[in-house]
Amino acid sequence: MRIRRGDLVQILTGDDAGKEPRKVLQVLPVKGKVLVEGVNRVYKHVKRGHPKSPQGGRLSREMPVDISNVALYCMACGRGVRVGLKHIKDGSKIRFCKRCNVILGTVSPPKARYVVNPS
């Protein structure tokens, strides 16, 4: 998966499409979904005596969104973009914006066999 917890994403479809970028709270890779802050909010009706709400009522909470409906937000482009992965010379893997080639973070650390010793 190219989206991680803590990333800023742009919502592509649904009621929240086109709004400002939101933060990813949780990634559910088995289901192919992400939980995004303030997106896809639903009401859960809770009976009286529940630990979270002793008086009962309606709790508002976020539900997961399919990962195909979000795009990683690139600060340089100012919009949601497609993401690519590539290896660099030291053996580490990075994410990059396919539109402007800006590095969006590392996926794996450098590999020892690629590091050149000065001696």
Backbone as ProteinMPNN parsed JSONL, in Angstrom:
{"seq_chain_A": "MRIRRGDLVQILTGDDAGKEPRKVLQVLPVKGKVLVEGVNRVYKHVKRGHPKSPQGGRLSREMPVDISNVALYCMACGRGVRVGLKHIKDGSKIRFCKRCNVILGTVSPPKARYVVNPS", "coords_chain_A": {"N_chain_A": [[0.839, -1.183, 0.0], [0.488, 2.214, -0.737], [-0.257, 4.323, 0.765], [-0.01, 5.597, 4.001], [-0.455, 5.574, 7.621], [-1.069, 8.736, 9.007], [-0.526, 10.221, 6.747], [-1.442, 12.892, 4.487], [-4.396, 13.045, 2.665], [-6.383, 13.429, -0.301], [-9.818, 13.44, -0.87], [-11.505, 11.704, -3.362], [-14.042, 10.884, -4.3], [-17.581, 10.866, -3.466], [-19.444, 12.401, -0.706], [-17.6, 14.073, 0.529], [-15.807, 14.849, -1.386], [-13.225, 16.715, -2.976], [-12.778, 18.533, -0.934], [-10.644, 20.134, 1.576], [-7.376, 18.656, 2.217], [-7.185, 15.692, 4.23], [-6.225, 13.9, 7.229], [-4.89, 10.6, 7.485], [-6.082, 8.188, 9.635], [-6.021, 5.441, 10.147], [-4.937, 2.481, 8.484], [-6.326, -0.144, 6.68], [-5.185, -2.783, 5.403], [-5.956, -5.414, 4.629], [-8.661, -5.269, 4.025], [-8.541, -3.294, 2.168], [-8.995, -0.599, 2.703], [-9.14, 2.743, 4.142], [-9.118, 4.761, 7.079], [-10.196, 7.916, 7.466], [-9.743, 11.125, 8.831], [-12.592, 12.812, 9.882], [-14.142, 12.127, 7.658], [-16.746, 10.411, 5.907], [-18.658, 10.152, 8.011], [-20.807, 8.59, 10.347], [-23.779, 7.864, 12.282], [-23.895, 6.112, 15.295], [-26.164, 4.357, 17.09], [-26.585, 4.191, 20.514], [-27.299, 2.235, 23.326], [-28.687, 3.015, 26.557], [-26.51, 3.103, 29.371], [-24.18, 2.237, 28.264], [-20.581, 2.035, 28.269], [-19.148, 4.168, 26.971], [-21.082, 6.098, 26.612], [-23.069, 6.781, 29.008], [-25.685, 7.815, 29.264], [-26.851, 7.16, 26.907], [-27.847, 7.52, 23.402], [-26.765, 9.101, 20.324], [-23.754, 8.347, 18.771], [-21.272, 9.92, 16.903], [-19.162, 8.792, 14.372], [-16.236, 7.966, 12.386], [-16.195, 6.044, 9.387], [-14.563, 3.438, 7.484], [-13.068, 4.196, 4.266], [-12.884, 3.258, 0.853], [-9.71, 2.517, -0.516], [-9.228, 3.23, -3.12], [-10.62, 5.531, -3.471], [-9.26, 7.671, -2.493], [-6.485, 9.956, -2.73], [-3.027, 10.478, -2.402], [-1.839, 13.481, -0.979], [0.052, 15.993, -2.442], [2.286, 18.406, -1.436], [3.767, 20.138, -3.039], [2.456, 20.147, -5.536], [-0.081, 20.754, -4.721], [-2.42, 19.281, -4.677], [-4.277, 16.145, -4.84], [-2.425, 13.317, -5.828], [-1.028, 10.756, -8.016], [1.047, 8.091, -6.872], [4.383, 6.934, -7.006], [6.828, 4.291, -6.647], [10.283, 3.871, -6.054], [13.658, 2.613, -6.189], [16.613, 3.958, -4.797], [20.12, 4.936, -5.115], [21.443, 4.169, -2.693], [20.071, 1.951, -1.915], [17.684, 2.236, -0.592], [14.091, 2.52, -0.541], [11.813, 4.787, -1.973], [8.907, 6.976, -1.922], [7.343, 8.822, -4.512], [6.006, 11.738, -6.15], [4.134, 11.364, -9.021], [3.589, 13.363, -10.739], [5.183, 15.703, -10.328], [7.638, 14.729, -9.517], [8.579, 15.008, -6.863], [9.987, 13.942, -3.807], [8.174, 12.01, -1.537], [8.622, 10.696, 0.805], [10.247, 8.017, 2.662], [10.147, 4.47, 2.188], [11.506, 2.129, 2.847], [14.515, 1.547, 4.738], [18.045, 2.373, 3.952], [20.012, -0.186, 2.356], [22.572, -2.34, 3.565], [24.397, -3.55, 1.813], [24.544, -1.866, -0.364], [25.742, 0.464, 0.434], [28.595, 2.371, 0.046], [31.868, 1.866, 1.125], [34.317, 4.156, 2.32], [36.983, 3.348, 2.624]], "CA_chain_A": [[0.0, 0.0, 0.0], [1.285, 3.427, -0.872], [-0.743, 5.31, 1.729], [0.303, 5.183, 5.364], [-1.077, 6.33, 8.69], [-0.467, 10.046, 9.194], [-0.438, 10.937, 5.466], [-2.544, 13.749, 4.074], [-5.003, 12.533, 1.448], [-7.486, 14.16, -0.916], [-10.932, 12.549, -1.136], [-11.829, 11.824, -4.779], [-15.454, 10.657, -4.584], [-18.478, 10.883, -2.322], [-19.898, 13.691, -0.188], [-16.462, 14.875, 0.965], [-14.869, 15.005, -2.507], [-12.763, 18.05, -3.313], [-12.519, 19.386, 0.231], [-9.23, 20.223, 1.952], [-6.792, 17.344, 2.533], [-7.423, 15.172, 5.575], [-5.201, 13.002, 7.755], [-5.244, 9.182, 7.581], [-6.002, 7.724, 11.016], [-5.723, 4.009, 10.19], [-4.951, 1.789, 7.199], [-6.797, -1.516, 6.8], [-4.724, -3.354, 4.143], [-6.659, -6.643, 4.262], [-9.926, -4.858, 3.423], [-8.297, -2.297, 1.129], [-9.688, 0.622, 3.122], [-8.454, 3.656, 5.048], [-9.959, 5.546, 7.961], [-9.738, 9.284, 7.272], [-10.276, 12.027, 9.845], [-13.718, 13.659, 9.519], [-14.746, 11.719, 6.387], [-17.669, 9.285, 5.969], [-19.166, 10.088, 9.379], [-22.115, 7.96, 10.523], [-24.25, 7.86, 13.665], [-24.099, 4.798, 15.9], [-27.122, 4.506, 18.174], [-26.06, 3.486, 21.682], [-28.266, 2.062, 24.407], [-28.372, 3.602, 27.853], [-25.656, 2.254, 30.192], [-22.951, 1.902, 27.529], [-19.452, 2.702, 28.933], [-18.775, 5.428, 26.335], [-22.179, 7.052, 26.713], [-23.979, 6.197, 29.997], [-27.059, 8.271, 29.095], [-27.352, 6.685, 25.625], [-27.934, 8.531, 22.36], [-26.116, 8.832, 19.045], [-22.335, 8.667, 18.69], [-20.82, 10.148, 15.536], [-17.834, 8.228, 14.188], [-15.818, 7.777, 11.002], [-16.17, 4.688, 8.862], [-13.514, 3.322, 6.469], [-13.308, 4.56, 2.875], [-12.066, 2.428, -0.025], [-8.436, 3.176, -0.8], [-9.263, 3.764, -4.479], [-11.331, 6.798, -3.447], [-8.402, 8.713, -1.935], [-5.196, 10.137, -3.394], [-2.046, 11.119, -1.538], [-1.758, 14.911, -1.241], [1.409, 16.494, -2.667], [2.372, 19.817, -1.055], [4.316, 20.907, -4.153], [1.414, 20.274, -6.565], [-1.27, 21.339, -4.103], [-3.579, 18.453, -4.985], [-4.083, 14.702, -4.721], [-1.653, 12.83, -6.974], [-0.644, 9.352, -8.031], [2.315, 7.893, -6.184], [5.241, 5.883, -7.523], [7.877, 3.791, -5.765], [11.521, 3.551, -6.764], [14.856, 2.405, -5.397], [17.681, 4.91, -5.089], [21.446, 4.308, -5.14], [21.853, 3.553, -1.427], [19.28, 0.751, -1.687], [16.415, 2.51, 0.074], [12.947, 2.694, -1.418], [11.13, 6.049, -1.677], [7.673, 7.317, -2.624], [7.488, 10.099, -5.196], [4.85, 12.244, -6.878], [4.302, 11.061, -10.446], [3.354, 14.576, -11.512], [6.294, 16.664, -10.236], [8.83, 13.988, -9.07], [9.01, 15.375, -5.52], [10.033, 12.795, -2.903], [7.119, 12.099, -0.53], [9.001, 9.95, 1.995], [10.911, 6.741, 2.447], [9.373, 3.278, 2.501], [12.41, 1.228, 3.545], [15.82, 2.179, 4.982], [19.123, 1.95, 3.054], [20.529, -1.539, 2.51], [23.999, -2.331, 3.898], [25.231, -3.982, 0.693], [24.64, -0.798, -1.342], [26.517, 1.558, 0.99], [29.986, 2.288, -0.38], [32.808, 2.19, 2.188], [35.37, 5.027, 1.806], [38.309, 2.744, 2.728]], "C_chain_A": [[0.882, 1.243, 0.0], [0.829, 4.54, 0.054], [-0.518, 4.746, 3.117], [-0.436, 6.044, 6.369], [-0.33, 7.646, 8.871], [-0.32, 10.845, 7.908], [-1.633, 11.861, 5.289], [-3.075, 13.204, 2.756], [-6.123, 13.46, 0.991], [-8.575, 13.13, -1.22], [-11.389, 12.783, -2.575], [-13.315, 11.691, -5.081], [-16.27, 10.751, -3.304], [-18.814, 12.297, -1.876], [-18.745, 14.623, 0.169], [-15.451, 15.132, -0.144], [-14.51, 16.475, -2.708], [-12.511, 18.968, -2.142], [-11.03, 19.387, 0.555], [-8.696, 18.845, 2.331], [-7.007, 16.97, 4.003], [-6.363, 14.159, 5.938], [-5.735, 11.572, 7.845], [-5.036, 8.733, 9.022], [-5.57, 6.267, 11.106], [-5.797, 3.451, 8.778], [-5.351, 0.341, 7.446], [-6.429, -2.26, 5.503], [-5.468, -4.611, 3.701], [-7.975, -6.307, 3.553], [-9.737, -3.857, 2.283], [-8.97, -0.975, 1.434], [-8.794, 1.466, 4.019], [-9.494, 4.401, 5.87], [-9.401, 6.959, 7.941], [-10.471, 10.193, 8.25], [-11.405, 12.9, 9.28], [-14.427, 13.289, 8.236], [-15.611, 10.491, 6.622], [-18.174, 9.076, 7.4], [-20.564, 9.487, 9.395], [-22.488, 8.06, 12.003], [-24.45, 6.423, 14.122], [-25.019, 5.021, 17.096], [-26.711, 3.602, 19.328], [-27.135, 3.421, 22.757], [-27.779, 2.745, 25.687], [-27.525, 2.613, 28.659], [-24.391, 1.809, 29.484], [-21.775, 2.659, 28.159], [-19.063, 4.05, 28.318], [-19.842, 6.501, 26.511], [-23.223, 6.513, 27.685], [-25.437, 6.624, 29.817], [-27.665, 7.799, 27.77], [-27.355, 7.803, 24.59], [-27.239, 8.089, 21.084], [-24.66, 9.262, 19.111], [-21.972, 8.84, 17.217], [-19.401, 9.612, 15.413], [-17.532, 8.072, 12.695], [-15.866, 6.303, 10.638], [-15.113, 4.622, 7.757], [-14.001, 3.682, 5.064], [-12.412, 3.668, 2.024], [-10.83, 3.205, -0.457], [-8.396, 3.756, -2.216], [-9.952, 5.125, -4.544], [-10.532, 7.923, -2.806], [-7.11, 8.781, -2.737], [-4.277, 10.879, -2.439], [-1.882, 12.577, -1.948], [-0.295, 15.332, -1.352], [1.424, 17.986, -2.354], [2.869, 20.683, -2.217], [3.256, 21.158, -5.228], [0.158, 20.951, -6.012], [-2.538, 20.57, -4.416], [-3.263, 16.984, -4.745], [-3.434, 14.164, -5.981], [-1.472, 11.322, -6.897], [0.764, 9.238, -7.476], [3.075, 6.746, -6.837], [6.254, 5.469, -6.47], [9.116, 3.539, -6.605], [12.657, 3.376, -5.762], [15.869, 3.466, -5.79], [19.026, 4.235, -4.85], [21.87, 3.64, -3.84], [21.015, 2.324, -1.065], [17.967, 0.998, -0.979], [15.32, 2.718, -0.958], [12.21, 3.96, -1.001], [9.806, 6.115, -2.427], [7.891, 8.657, -3.304], [6.2, 10.447, -5.927], [5.083, 12.006, -8.363], [4.104, 12.301, -11.315], [4.571, 15.5, -11.526], [7.608, 16.038, -9.755], [9.389, 14.443, -7.726], [8.969, 14.132, -4.644], [9.027, 13.006, -1.779], [7.421, 11.289, 0.723], [9.651, 8.626, 1.641], [9.988, 5.604, 2.85], [10.231, 2.287, 3.266], [13.772, 1.9, 3.689], [16.863, 1.706, 3.974], [19.595, 0.534, 3.37], [22.04, -1.485, 2.702], [24.866, -2.681, 2.694], [25.387, -2.898, -0.369], [25.498, 0.364, -0.869], [27.987, 1.366, 0.625], [30.877, 2.709, 0.771], [33.927, 3.064, 1.624], [36.753, 4.401, 1.844], [38.626, 1.773, 1.615]], "O_chain_A": [[1.909, 1.288, 0.677], [1.466, 5.592, 0.118], [-0.794, 3.577, 3.383], [-0.973, 7.099, 6.031], [0.901, 7.668, 8.887], [-0.018, 12.037, 7.964], [-2.698, 11.64, 5.866], [-2.304, 12.931, 1.836], [-6.727, 14.176, 1.791], [-8.285, 12.066, -1.766], [-11.633, 13.923, -2.97], [-13.807, 12.317, -6.02], [-15.725, 10.721, -2.201], [-18.514, 13.269, -2.57], [-18.902, 15.843, 0.115], [-14.342, 15.589, 0.133], [-15.364, 17.358, -2.625], [-12.063, 20.098, -2.344], [-10.245, 18.718, -0.116], [-9.464, 17.966, 2.72], [-7.008, 17.826, 4.888], [-5.68, 13.621, 5.067], [-6.883, 11.354, 8.232], [-3.943, 8.878, 9.569], [-4.842, 5.889, 12.024], [-6.616, 3.889, 7.97], [-4.787, -0.325, 8.314], [-7.258, -2.362, 4.599], [-5.597, -4.849, 2.5], [-8.357, -6.98, 2.596], [-10.669, -3.601, 1.52], [-9.462, -0.301, 0.528], [-7.817, 0.973, 4.584], [-10.611, 4.64, 5.411], [-8.262, 7.184, 8.351], [-11.673, 10.046, 8.468], [-11.199, 13.638, 8.316], [-15.25, 14.068, 7.755], [-15.268, 9.629, 7.431], [-18.124, 7.966, 7.93], [-21.406, 9.829, 8.564], [-21.638, 8.306, 12.859], [-25.083, 5.62, 13.437], [-24.692, 5.783, 18.006], [-26.513, 2.4, 19.149], [-27.795, 4.416, 23.059], [-26.588, 3.008, 25.85], [-27.793, 1.412, 28.635], [-23.599, 1.064, 30.061], [-21.941, 3.815, 28.55], [-18.69, 4.975, 29.041], [-19.525, 7.689, 26.554], [-24.172, 5.856, 27.257], [-26.341, 5.871, 30.18], [-28.854, 8.007, 27.527], [-26.909, 8.915, 24.876], [-27.129, 6.899, 20.788], [-24.359, 10.402, 19.464], [-22.324, 8.005, 16.383], [-18.538, 9.925, 16.233], [-18.435, 8.048, 11.858], [-15.611, 5.431, 11.469], [-14.797, 5.647, 7.152], [-15.169, 3.5, 4.722], [-11.294, 3.353, 2.43], [-10.9, 4.403, -0.73], [-7.618, 4.671, -2.487], [-9.875, 5.804, -5.568], [-11.062, 9.013, -2.594], [-6.691, 7.797, -3.346], [-4.705, 11.802, -1.746], [-1.795, 12.878, -3.139], [0.503, 15.058, -0.455], [0.659, 18.75, -2.943], [2.443, 21.828, -2.364], [3.17, 22.261, -5.768], [-0.569, 21.63, -6.738], [-3.625, 21.149, -4.421], [-2.117, 16.623, -4.478], [-3.844, 14.514, -7.088], [-1.724, 10.697, -5.867], [1.571, 10.161, -7.591], [2.493, 5.717, -7.18], [6.508, 6.204, -5.516], [9.021, 3.054, -7.732], [12.627, 3.908, -4.653], [15.979, 3.833, -6.96], [19.068, 3.08, -4.427], [22.586, 2.639, -3.874], [21.231, 1.72, -0.014], [17.198, 0.059, -0.779], [15.594, 3.051, -2.111], [12.0, 4.19, 0.19], [9.599, 5.42, -3.421], [8.548, 9.536, -2.746], [5.409, 9.571, -6.276], [6.116, 12.403, -8.902], [4.421, 12.28, -12.504], [4.956, 16.019, -12.574], [8.599, 16.752, -9.6], [10.583, 14.271, -7.48], [8.023, 13.349, -4.725], [9.022, 14.056, -1.137], [6.577, 11.196, 1.614], [9.616, 8.174, 0.496], [9.151, 5.755, 3.741], [9.763, 1.667, 4.222], [14.146, 2.73, 2.86], [16.619, 0.76, 3.225], [19.575, 0.112, 4.526], [22.716, -0.672, 2.072], [25.971, -2.154, 2.567], [26.285, -2.998, -1.206], [25.94, 1.173, -1.685], [28.554, 0.302, 0.875], [30.683, 3.781, 1.344], [34.449, 2.759, 0.551], [37.643, 4.886, 1.144], [39.713, 1.196, 1.589]]}, "name": "protein", "num_of_chains": 1, "seq": "MRIRRGDLVQILTGDDAGKEPRKVLQVLPVKGKVLVEGVNRVYKHVKRGHPKSPQGGRLSREMPVDISNVALYCMACGRGVRVGLKHIKDGSKIRFCKRCNVILGTVSPPKARYVVNPS"}
